[in-house]
Amino acid sequence: MLSTEAIEYYFRELYFYKGEQLDANSIMKHFIKTKRGNFSFEFRKAAQEFRFINENTYSIVIPFDENARQLIEKIKYADYPKKYLRQLQPYTVSLYKQDYDALLNKEEIKDITAVMLNPDVDYDMNTGVVIDKESKALFA
């Protein structure tokens, strides 16, 4: 377990070396202290401008245990699958469009809510989704 001193040291070093690069999208300008000492928080503007991942991503389900496989079966026959989709969230990973398309074209996933068909082959619990088995390119 990390001590609070170690965590504080990490962030001090991070801000020292990365500085303004940490706010590449200039989100912090929406959280300012006015001349009068009041704070101005423009949450709506910040949310509109903020994107954690700047590219389009697609979520896929990795059914690596029986619980996930049962939830997928329930979705197939459910009139209202939303509650099952929520329960599948711990089994999802996000992929960039080109990686998603590559798996879809190789028929490694099925686009019903993008479920990985062969998780034993196409997903590594330590490193993530295996996009290209020949080059061993792995993404988490």
Summary of the structure (lengths in Angstrom):
residues: 140
radius of gyration: 20.7
end to end distance: 23.3
largest distance: 61.5
contacts: 302
relative contact order: 0.11
helix: 46%
strand: 21%
